[in-house]
């Protein structure tokens, strides 16, 4: 009896094993879809920790950044995304100008960004047709890229059309950034931090005085933590090229030496991953096509890879991109050299100008009061400075 029971169990096990091997593929997929997720059965499209995946500098791995414009996760509003397309920037200033007192932080920020992007057009007094003819004269005869270069030139100019003869100055851009930052816009905070630093560095006498202040570092941390691509790009430019905050050129958990040539592009790549317009119509790509004849690139990353960076610099930039993303995600500001307490320890003899003092005082006010002051008083204050 026991022998018969044993034979039945063995036969059932063999039949079940045969079914698992020979059953149709569609049923196998259905079973896999219903299986619980876990360490040995991860979500499709993800990787588990193993020999093929590691986190730089000992950090916990963050989610892999998306590549290219199509896969980027945008952290911006629809209005900001429209600005990134760069088809007509004048309307973003016009929206602010139509109601300056009622403009919100984003409206002021995009108006300032439009003015900054098109500052060359604001200052340019050469008639549009004369400027275009000068460009056409520089084109080489029979160059196969000429049509693309002309198209890129036209697109760049169309984006800034209408800014001539408005009487606007860089002071207007600074004022709008200051008001937007006071109202909490992260991109404007990064822009204000950069301007505060420029004012400070004019009076600095040594490297220590050229480090950023604690208030400036706080603005940079707020900007980066927001995930806003403009804030990331501007803060990265400030940290890499403009300030001496990272003067010892060490970064990450191990204090690795870095080259600004490699670190600068990393911030650009991170901004692309966070939703910046880095496609074929990105301003930098269009500029490269129009001025240098480097046309046909479908993304800013590929344009930089083959026109601006050596293979080694490109690989390093991608590595720093991952490290910076992980540091921001985990709030490890010490790995980027901007943690609280890492600001300058020596105050310049003549630290700031009156205009900067007004801006600093504005940023230190409570948020509700800052918005009120920015909306009603700041314009007249800055106009007089």
Secondary structure, DSSP 8 states (H G I E B T S, - for coil): -HHHHHHHHHHHHHHHHHHHHHS-HHHHHHHHHHS--BTTB--TT---SBTTB--GGG---------HHHH----S-HHHHHHHH-S--HHHHHHHHHTTTT--HHHHHHHHHHHHHTHHHHH--S-HHHHHHHHHHHS-TT-TTHHHHHHHHHHHHHHTTT-TTS---HHHHHHHHHHHHHTT-HHHHHHHHHHHHHHHHTT--STGGGS--HHHHHHHHHHHHTT-HHHHHHHHHIIIII-STTTT-EETTTTEE--HHHHHHHHHHHHHHTT---BTT-HHHHHHHHHH-----SBHHHHHHHHT--HHHHHHHHHHHHHHHHHHHHT-GGGGT-STT-S-SS--TT---HHHHHHHHHHHS-HHHHHHHHHHTHHHHHHH-
